[in-house]
């Protein structure tokens, strides 16, 4: 799962940053220690609500509303930009799994979407999935460097 996850997020250093911040020896070991109980051998993720797409020291999003219309998803969150571990300019990221592909994490950098906006609307690529396929979404933020991230918040639609 680690190799597939790393390909999905490209060069975003989420787990290596978290490993440095926690003193863990390796990012892949940390990823598996956090998410290992969420996987079943040969099946992939089965405990979607407890899986963590991201970990970090920025304030986590608090999702207040989710709407889905086909493959278009809108997420709204509390706008907590006055906190010391949150900035209105924090970048919005969205990790996700199709319910039919629990071994294939996907990832979108929501360009021009920031924590201070309080919401984002994203077109999820259908990827030859049947209409209505459940989506498991993981919203999180990263600072502009990016060298700090928030824990991901899960919602299923």
Secondary structure, DSSP 8 states (H G I E B T S, - for coil): -HHHHHHHHTT--HHHHHHHHHT-S-HHHHHHHHHGGGEETTTEE--GGG--S---SB----EEEEEEETTEEEEEE---TTSTT--TT-EEEEEEEETT-TT--EEEEEEEEEGGG-EEEEE---TT--TT--EEEEEEEE-TTS--BB--EEEE-
